[in-house]
Amino acid sequence: MQEKYQQMLVDENLRLRYESLLRYNLIYQDTKLRILLHYPNNGAIKYLVDGWQMILDHMGVPVLLLPFGHNFKDTVDYFKPNVFITCADSYYLSNIDSDYLISNGVKIGHMSSMWEKMYSPCDFIVDFFLEGPQEREGIPVKRVRFGANPIIHYASEMRTDWDYFFVGTNSSSKTLRTREFLEPIVKRYDGLLMGTGWNLPPYNKHCTELPITGVPPYYAISKVSPNFHQLGQIEHYINVNERTYIIPACLGFEIVDRPKALDDVFERDEMVSAENPSSYFDQVTYFIKHPEERLEYIGKAMRRVYEQYTLFHSMTDLVQFLEKLL
């Protein structure tokens, strides 16, 4: 019975993906937008703009990634963008020539938030909070939700090969939360831990790094996919992380902590969550021992993602904003 239901979920997942790809294919092929995205060497922003580029290209929007250190003026002359998006960060901004962008009539957007320092020149702000002012110091703010990328986030099979699967970066900003939420799982159960910074015990078993397109299949062959947030996301109404949307889209079973925005994104019967590390570990243990009880959650969360939270939804919203801005 469980295997039959799993196959039904796989079939539904593939159908929803196909319908999504078909619905958004080349819908903006007549747009006047030409978007240049600043592309760092690694980190969360790298993977974020990778996804944006895939989705915008599928929708017919001319878009190009500009790697750090690449010949900036030659790229602008060749591609002729009218929108450039980077981060409101001194290191990012030191890698570009803002005056050259302005002289070529390019609108400059900064990924930022209400907490971060303002830099000039800036024509618009891309913010990842779910609510807040529509402008900052007279500059329009566009709030963009994270989301799953149907081009790569899907599953063609479901199994229970591993107890858990987690992919991410073990950075210093997450040390305490990682030790509280992830370390007990790694010590107790047999799973896969992938990404960078996991080369020391207890995190160094089954550890490797994967390209962005290599990650999705592992969610659907693991019993539990742990997900936890930084403290700022727990205390403030910030977008839940990308993993929250990606795991269900890949037919993974997610157990998440309690970011403040969670209840406005998923219903309680769509996502298993826990307030503290102790109850979090208890939930992980329960569903590893009772994998059949995951399936209703997986199906409901997957449908919610395809209904509201794909990058097609987010990028459609961003494109409409940018067209009005131009």
BELBELZI-V785692 format. One record per helix or strand of 2 or more residues. SS is the DSSP state (alpha for helix, beta for strand). FROM is the first residue (numbers start at 1). LEN is the number of residues. Records with the same first field share a line. If there is no record, write none. Layout:
SS: FROM-LEN + FROM-LEN
This chain:
alpha: 2-23 + 44-15 + 72-8 + 90-4 + 98-6 + 172-10 + 183-6 + 212-3 + 216-4 + 231-5 + 242-8 + 262-3 + 277-13 + 291-18 + 311-15
beta: 34-6 + 62-6 + 83-5 + 107-6 + 124-4 + 135-2 + 139-5 + 162-8 + 191-6 + 207-2 + 222-6 + 254-3 + 272-2
